[in-house]
């Protein structure tokens, strides 16, 4: 009896459930946030004459939006994975949530350190 290849789906089945796509988006968006910050910092170091304040404000707003979207899609992927009982989807969503939770923790910790330094 012939077995279908792993990448061939049975008739009537979608390529990926929405929860899997949300979990993937959550994991991938953390790397987009990292890359965006690194690229902008490198460009600012090459040309110190650029208007830094406006560019940093735009990049920080974009990074915050990416982190919020990543947390929302990770939560949606986790809930969908639990409903589907898909351990792969749950694992991918948890990875995305941990990455975005780490970003949020570092940002909040940095703000706390800056505020406590101003109080000295």
C-alpha positions as CSV (number, residue, x, y, z in Angstrom):
1,X,0.0,0.0,0.0
2,X,1.3,3.4,-1.0
3,X,1.8,6.0,1.7
4,X,1.4,9.7,0.9
5,X,4.4,12.0,1.3
6,X,4.5,14.1,4.5
7,X,4.0,17.3,2.6
8,X,0.9,16.0,0.8
9,X,-2.3,16.8,2.6
10,X,-5.4,14.6,2.6
11,X,-8.3,15.9,0.5
12,X,-10.3,18.7,2.2
13,X,-7.6,19.7,4.7
14,X,-6.1,23.2,4.9
15,X,-2.4,23.8,4.6
16,X,-2.1,25.1,8.2
17,X,-4.6,26.0,10.9
18,X,-5.0,29.6,11.9
19,X,-3.5,28.8,15.3
20,X,-0.3,27.4,13.7
21,X,0.0,30.5,11.6
22,X,-0.5,32.8,14.6
23,X,2.1,30.8,16.6
24,X,4.6,31.1,13.7
25,X,3.9,34.8,13.5
26,X,4.6,35.3,17.2
27,X,7.9,33.5,17.0
28,X,9.0,35.2,13.8
29,X,8.0,38.7,14.8
30,X,10.5,38.6,17.7
31,X,13.3,38.2,15.3
32,X,11.9,41.1,13.1
33,X,12.0,43.3,16.2
34,X,15.6,42.3,17.0
35,X,16.7,42.8,13.4
36,X,14.9,46.2,13.1
37,X,16.6,47.5,16.2
38,X,20.1,46.2,15.2
39,X,19.9,47.6,11.7
40,X,18.7,51.1,12.8
41,X,21.5,51.2,15.5
42,X,24.1,50.3,12.9
43,X,22.8,52.9,10.5
44,X,22.8,55.6,13.2
45,X,26.4,54.7,14.1
46,X,27.6,55.1,10.4
47,X,26.1,58.6,9.9
48,X,26.0,60.6,13.2
49,X,24.5,63.6,11.3
50,X,21.1,61.9,11.0
51,X,18.1,63.2,13.0
52,X,18.3,60.6,15.8
53,X,15.3,61.6,18.0
54,X,12.6,61.3,15.3
55,X,14.1,58.1,13.9
56,X,14.4,56.5,17.3
57,X,10.8,57.4,18.2
58,X,9.5,55.8,15.0
59,X,11.6,52.7,15.5
60,X,10.6,52.4,19.1
61,X,6.9,52.7,18.2
62,X,7.3,50.1,15.5
63,X,9.1,47.8,17.9
64,X,6.4,48.2,20.5
65,X,3.7,47.5,17.9
66,X,5.6,44.3,16.8
67,X,5.9,43.1,20.4
68,X,2.2,43.7,21.1
69,X,1.2,41.9,17.9
70,X,3.5,39.1,18.8
71,X,2.1,38.7,22.2
72,X,-1.5,38.7,20.9
73,X,-0.7,36.2,18.1
74,X,1.2,34.0,20.5
75,X,-1.7,34.0,22.9
76,X,-4.1,33.2,20.0
77,X,-1.8,30.5,18.8
78,X,-1.6,29.0,22.3
79,X,-5.3,29.0,22.8
80,X,-5.9,27.5,19.3
81,X,-3.2,24.9,19.9
82,X,-4.8,23.8,23.2
83,X,-8.2,23.6,21.5
84,X,-6.8,21.5,18.7
85,X,-4.6,19.5,21.1
86,X,-1.6,20.2,18.8
87,X,1.6,20.0,20.8
88,X,3.7,21.5,17.9
89,X,1.5,24.6,17.8
90,X,1.5,24.9,21.6
91,X,5.3,24.7,21.6
92,X,5.8,27.3,18.8
93,X,3.4,29.6,20.6
94,X,5.2,29.2,23.9
95,X,8.5,30.0,22.2
96,X,7.0,33.2,20.7
97,X,5.5,34.2,24.0
98,X,8.8,33.6,25.9
99,X,10.7,35.7,23.3
100,X,8.3,38.6,23.5
101,X,8.0,38.3,27.3
102,X,11.8,38.6,27.4
103,X,11.7,41.7,25.2
104,X,9.0,43.3,27.4
105,X,10.9,42.4,30.6
106,X,14.1,44.0,29.4
107,X,12.3,47.1,28.3
108,X,10.4,47.5,31.5
109,X,13.6,46.7,33.5
110,X,15.5,49.3,31.6
111,X,12.8,51.9,32.2
112,X,12.8,51.1,35.9
113,X,16.6,51.5,36.0
114,X,16.5,54.8,34.2
115,X,13.7,56.1,36.6
116,X,15.6,55.0,39.7
117,X,18.8,56.6,38.3
118,X,17.0,59.9,37.9
119,X,15.9,59.8,41.5
120,X,19.5,59.7,42.8
